[in-house]
Amino acid sequence: MIVIVAQILLAFAIPVGILWLERRNRVVRLLSPVILCYLAGMLIGNVGLFPLNQDVALGLCAAMVATAVPLLLFSVNVMAWLRLARTTVVSFLSVVLLAVISCLTAHLILARLVPESAQIAGMLVGVYTGITANMAAVGAAAGVRPEIFPLLNAADMAVSFPYLLFVTMLAPRLLKPLLRPFPAAAGGDDEVTEPHSEERPLGLTAPPVRAVALNLGLALAVVAAAGLLTLLIGFGARAVWMVVGVTTLAVALSFKPEVRALPGTQDMGQFLFLVFCVSMGFTTDFVKLFSASPLIVLYCGIVVLMMTAIHFPLAAVLRIDRDTAIITHVAAIFGPHMIGPVAMVLKNREVIFSGITSALVGIAVGNYLGLALFWFLS
């Protein structure tokens, strides 16, 4: 019992330490807390200096995903996103559609070489419309092997870095002759304020104790209600229906302004996801992790390259301006955290709100799309 408690405490303590270092160390910010949490968990799990219970680690993974997803979704403002300029909505929807088509294409190319291709395709739809938490949720629902998740996340990071260089250094100049300029006088993307629209690194901003209790209580209520509905429905593949139920109930609650205004939901959701990363690292075998990595990197590369190569010519056809096309594409590939830096590169603050709101909507739809593609391919 003491070992189990110590393992759980360690899974929570490591993200706290890494987030503390993030504010003080440039290398930690460069590597990202997500990757460092995986690495810390994997080192502890493979070195063998600390006795780990694999069942406890897997149970903690499931609990963290289930609780983090509603916390991340409570701040989604779907109606505000729909009221944005038409070009923003059309551009982001085209990116989402391309994510599904690209993952399907990668599956058709590599299915014979990658044993769990259907699960990987669904997980990549989740991460390339939402964020890494969507990848984790889809993977948990699809029953993917524990070592696949960190492997896929590492491959995603390997592919995302050159993509980020392209978006920040080449795309603004290369796309200038192809796409029309941003309509600076439109103003349509700034008319709605969003309480959770700040762009910042993960950091460590602890909300007040009362807010923590309220947010956690509401998230656990969503998880409990989804679990009860799953039992009442009685269908097979309960893990899948659990993810669908949690996502649906959380999005439904996000339509209430009081829920969207809850302080600290995004920070709490991201922190619990880091605990998931550490716990997943506990279960990862180094040998299995690197045995198939080149194919997984190729899988991610096909998806990102296809999404990029088709989206920007399509944006020209759809008369979408350059800045909106770039920021919505970044919202799908990276999620909210890269919107601010890319907006700075574009020298256009007006696209920050549309980019962050699109990214939050992507988090909301990522689980549905990822699971739908997994079902289709299975």
N, C-alpha and C positions, 0 to 999 in steps of 0.2 A: 504493500500500500504506500509506503514511504517513497519507493522508487517511482511509482506512478505519479504521485503528487509532485515529486521533483521534476519529472519529465514534463508535466504540464506547465509548471512554473518556468522551466527553462524555455519552453516554446513561446511563452509570453515575454520573458526577459530579454531574449535575443533581439526581437524587433525594437524594443525600447532602447537598448544600447545602440543599435545601428541608426535609428532615427535621431538619437542624441548626437551621434558622430556626424550625421549628414549635414547638420547646421554648422559644423566646425571643420570639416575636412572636404576639400575639393575632390579628392579621389573617390570618396564615398558617394558624393553626388554624381560623379561621372559614371560609376559602375551601377548605381541605382540600388536602393534598399531591397527591391524585389530579388535581384540577382544575389546580393550579399546574404539575404535570409536563406535562400536555397543553398548557397555554398556552406554557410554555417551549419545548417541542418545536415547536409550531406557529409561534411567532415566529421561531425559528431557521430552520425550513423554508421560511417565506414571505418573510422579509426578504432572504435570499440572501447574507448576509455570510460564511457558512461553506459550503463546497462539500459537498453531501450526496449519497450514493449511495443511491438509492431501493431497489435490490435488497438492499443491506446492511441498511437500515432494516426492510424487510419480513421478511428472514431473522431479524433480531434479535427482532422481534415474535413470530414463530413459536417461536423458541427459549425466550423468556422465559415465554410462556404454558405451553408444554409442561413446563417445569421448575417453575414456580410452583404449578401445580395440585396435583401430588403433595405438595409441601411444605405447602400449606394443608390438605390432607386427612389428613396423617399423624396429627394430633391429634384427629380425630373419634372419639368414643366412642359408637358406635351402640347397644351393649347398655345402657350407662348411661342413654341417652335413653329406651330402651324401658322401663326400670325406673322412670321418673318417674311422677308421678301421672297417672292416666288422662286427666284433663282437659287436661293439657299436651300429651300425644300427640294426642288427638282435635282439640284446638284448632289445633295446628300443621298437622296433616294437612288440616284443612278450609281453612286459608289457602293451602296448596300447591295444593289442588284448585281453589280460586277463582282463583289466579294463572293456571292453565292455561285455565280457562273465560273469564276476563276478556281474556286475550291473544287467544284464539280469537274472541271477540266483537269486539274492536277490529279484528282482521284482516277480519272479515266487513263491517264498516262502512267501512273505509278502504282495502281492497285495491285498488280501482280508482284511487285517488288516490296511493297510495304504491307505487312500482314494486317495491321489495324487501320487501314486507309479510310474506311468509312467513319470511324471515330475521329481520326485526325482531321478529316475534311470538315466535320461538324464543329470541332473545337476551333479550327482556324476561321471558320465563318464567325464564330463567337468573338474571337479576339480582333478580327479585322472589320467588325462592325461596332464592337464595344471595346472592352478592355480585357486584361488578363484574367480578371475574376470571371468573366463570361466563359473563357476557355476552361477554367477550373470547373465551373458549374456544369457545362456541357459534358466535359470529360467524366465527372462524377456520375451524371445521369446515364451516360453511355457505358459505364463500367470499364473504362480504360485501365490498363495496368498502371500501377503507381509510378513506375520509372518513365512512362511515356510523357507525363506532364512536364517535369523539369527538362527533359530532352527537347520537347517541342518549344518550350519557352526559351531555352538557350538558342535554338535554331531561329526563332522569331527575332531575338535580339541580334543575332549575326546578320540577318537580312535587313532588319530595320535601320541599322547604323548607316550603310551606304544609301538607303532610301532617304534618311534624314539629311545626309550631305547633299543629295540631289535636290531636295525640296528647299533647303536653305541657301545653297550656293548657285545652283544651275537653273532650277525651274523658273524663278522670277524673270530671268533674262531670256531663256529659251522660249517661254510661253508668251512673251510680250507681243511678238508679231502674230501669234495664232489666236489669242483670245482678246476680247475687247477690254478696255480699262474698267476699273471699278467705278460705278456711278456715285461719286463722292457726295452728291447732293441728295441722294435717295433717302437716306436717313431711316429707312425701314427697319434696319437691324438693331436700332438703339431705342426703340420706343417702349420696350418692356423691360423692366428691371428684374434682376434675378439675384436672390440673396446668396446663392452659392456659386457665383460666377467668377470668383477670384482665381487667377492663375498663379500657382505656386508649387514648389516641390512638396513631397509628402510631409516633411517636417514632423514636428511632434507638438500639436496644439491640443491639449487636453481640455475638453469642454467641462463645464461645471458638473459637480457630482449629480445634481438633480437632473440635468440634461442627459447625462450618461444613463441614469436609471430609467428615465422616460424613453429614450431612444432604444435602449436594450430591451425594455419591457415590450415596446410596440413591435420590435423586430421578432422577439420570441413569440409574441401573440400571432404574428403572421405565420411563423414556422409551425406553430401548434395547429392553427386553423387549416393550413395546407396539408399537414399530416392527417388531420381528422377527415378532411375531404377525400384525400387519397385512399384512406381506409374504407370510407363509405362507398366510393366509386367501385373499388374492388377489382380494377383492371390489373393486368400484369405490368411488368416494368415499373414498379412503384417509384424507383429513384427518378425516373423521367417525369412522372406525374407530379412528384414532389417539387422538382425544379420549376415546372410549369406553374404549379399552384402558388409557390412563393413569389415568383416573378409577377404573376397576374394580380395577386392581392396587393403586393407592394406598389405596383403601378396604379392600381385603383385608388389606394390611399394617397398617392402623390397628387391626385386631382384636388385634394383638400388643401387650401392655402396654409392652414395651420400646420399640417404635416411637412409641407415644403419648407416652412420657416423654422423648423426645429434646428437648433444650433448643434453643429458637430456631427451630423449623420455621416457626411462624406469622410471625415477624419476617422471616425470609429470604424466605418466599413473598410477603409483602406488598412487600418491597423489590424483588424481581424484577418484580413486577407494575407498580411505579412505573417501572422501566426500560422495560417494555413501553409505558407511557403516553407517555414521552418519545419513543420510537422511532415510535409511531403518530402522534404530533404532527409528526414529521419528514415524514411522507408526506401530511399533510393540506393540502388547498387551501382557503384562506379563502373563496373565492367559492363553491365547491361546498358548503362546510360550512354556510353560512347560507341557501342557496337554498331548502331545503325544511324549515327548522326549525319553522315554525308547525305543519305537519302532524305532525311527529314529536312535538312537545310535546303536541298533541291526542291522539296515539296513547298516549303515556305517561299522560296525564291520564285517559283512559277506563279504562285498566287499573287505576290506583291508586284511582280513585273507585269503580269497581265492586267491587274487592276490599274496600274499606272499608265501602261501603254495605250489602253482603250479609253480611260476616263477623260483625258485632256482633249483628244480629238473629238470625243463625243460632246464635251463641254462647248467646243467651238460650234458644233452643229446646233446645240440647244441654246446658243446665244448666252452662255453663262460667262460672267466676267472672270478675269484671271485670278483675282484675290479670293473670290468666293470658291472657285474651282479648287484652288490649292488648300484653303483652310478646311473645307468640308472633307477633302481627301485625307488630310492630316487627322481630322477628327475621327475618321473611321479607322485609320491605321494605328494611331497612338492613343486616342481617347483625349480627355480634357487637358491633361498636364502639359502637352506640347503646343497648345493653341497660343498662349501668350508669347513664347519665344518666336514662333513662326510669324505671328502678327507683327512683331518688332522687325523681323527681316523684311516683311512686306511694307513696313512703314505705314501701317493702316490699323489704327485701333478700332475702327468701326466694325471690323469682322470678328472681334473677340467674342462678343455675346453670341453671335450666330454660330461661331465655331464651337464654343463650349456647350451651348444648348443642343446642337446637333450631336455632339459626342455623348451627352447624357441620354438623348433619345436612342442613340446606338446601343448604349448599355441596356436600355429597356428591351430592345428588339433582338439583341444578340443571342439570348438564350433560345427564343422561339425559332429563329432562323437556323441556328446551329443544330438544334434537335430535329427540326424539320428535314434538314439535309441528311442527317444521320439516319433518320427513319427511312427516307427515300432510298438511300444507298444500301441500307440493310435489307 
